Amino acid sequence: MPSQNEKHTCALCKRKVPVTTVHHLTPREEGGKDKPTADLCIPCHKQIHNLFTNRELVVLGLTTIEALLQAPKIASYVKWIRKQPATVIPKSKKSRHVRKAR
């Protein structure tokens, strides 16, 4: 059983965080059920889904960590989140176009 103080590394921002979540690099609803995943901190995972719909992630080719880091919206976010404490989960909300797509 993992210890409560164990740290995990976010594949996107590279911060050492208390917990990570599994992000399907190709969304499951877009055929990514058995495709590669990445362990992301909660803020990074939320931000990806706040900025892009699952369809956009595929259409824009944002299905690898490298591709996500090249996307200007994600790159600026990662630059900012790297400076934040690992225990803080900042408030965020979906962008207007993502809210409309749901």
C-alpha positions as CSV (number, residue, x, y, z in Angstrom):
1,M,0.0,0.0,0.0
2,P,1.5,3.4,-1.0
3,S,2.3,5.8,1.8
4,Q,0.3,8.9,2.3
5,N,3.4,11.0,1.8
6,E,4.4,9.4,-1.5
7,K,4.8,11.8,-4.3
8,H,3.9,11.3,-7.9
9,T,5.2,13.1,-11.0
10,C,2.8,14.8,-13.4
11,A,3.7,13.9,-17.0
12,L,2.8,17.4,-18.2
13,C,4.1,19.9,-15.7
14,K,6.7,17.6,-14.0
15,R,5.7,18.7,-10.5
16,K,5.9,16.2,-7.6
17,V,2.3,16.0,-6.4
18,P,0.4,13.9,-3.8
19,V,-1.9,12.3,-6.4
20,T,-2.2,11.9,-10.2
21,T,-5.1,11.0,-12.4
22,V,-5.1,8.8,-15.6
23,H,-5.5,10.9,-18.7
24,H,-6.3,9.0,-21.9
25,L,-4.2,10.8,-24.5
26,T,-6.7,9.8,-27.1
27,P,-10.1,10.2,-25.4
28,R,-12.0,7.0,-24.8
29,E,-15.0,8.2,-26.7
30,E,-12.7,8.9,-29.7
31,G,-11.4,5.3,-29.7
32,G,-8.6,5.6,-27.1
33,K,-9.8,3.0,-24.6
34,D,-6.7,0.8,-25.3
35,K,-4.3,3.5,-26.3
36,P,-1.6,5.2,-24.2
37,T,-2.4,7.1,-21.1
38,A,-0.5,9.6,-19.0
39,D,-0.5,10.3,-15.2
40,L,-1.4,14.0,-14.7
41,C,-1.9,16.1,-11.7
42,I,-5.5,17.2,-11.1
43,P,-5.0,20.8,-12.2
44,C,-3.3,19.9,-15.5
45,H,-5.9,17.2,-16.3
46,K,-8.7,19.7,-15.6
47,Q,-7.1,22.4,-17.7
48,I,-6.8,20.2,-20.8
49,H,-10.5,19.4,-20.6
50,N,-11.4,23.0,-19.8
51,L,-9.7,24.2,-23.0
52,F,-10.4,21.5,-25.5
53,T,-13.3,19.1,-26.2
54,N,-12.4,15.4,-26.6
55,R,-13.0,15.8,-30.4
56,E,-10.7,18.8,-30.6
57,L,-7.9,16.8,-28.8
58,V,-8.0,14.3,-31.7
59,V,-8.5,16.7,-34.6
60,L,-5.8,19.0,-33.4
61,G,-3.4,16.1,-32.8
62,L,-3.1,16.7,-29.1
63,T,-2.7,13.0,-28.3
64,T,0.8,13.0,-26.9
65,I,2.4,14.9,-24.0
66,E,4.8,16.5,-26.5
67,A,1.9,17.8,-28.7
68,L,0.1,19.1,-25.7
69,L,3.2,21.0,-24.6
70,Q,3.4,22.6,-28.0
71,A,-0.2,24.0,-27.9
72,P,0.1,27.6,-26.9
73,K,-2.8,27.5,-24.4
74,I,-1.3,24.5,-22.6
75,A,2.3,25.8,-22.8
76,S,1.4,29.0,-21.0
77,Y,-0.6,27.2,-18.4
78,V,2.2,24.7,-17.7
79,K,4.7,27.6,-17.3
80,W,2.3,29.1,-14.7
81,I,1.3,25.9,-12.8
82,R,5.0,24.9,-12.4
83,K,5.4,27.8,-10.0
84,Q,2.4,26.8,-7.9
85,P,2.5,24.7,-4.8
86,A,1.9,21.0,-5.5
87,T,-0.9,20.8,-2.9
88,V,-3.0,23.6,-4.4
89,I,-5.7,22.9,-6.9
90,P,-6.6,26.3,-8.5
91,K,-10.1,27.1,-9.5
92,S,-10.8,26.7,-13.1
93,K,-13.8,26.6,-15.5
94,K,-14.5,25.3,-18.9
95,S,-13.9,27.8,-21.8
96,R,-17.1,29.0,-23.5
97,H,-16.7,26.9,-26.6
98,V,-16.2,23.7,-24.5
99,R,-19.3,24.5,-22.4
100,K,-21.3,24.9,-25.6
101,A,-20.1,21.7,-27.1
102,R,-21.3,19.6,-24.2
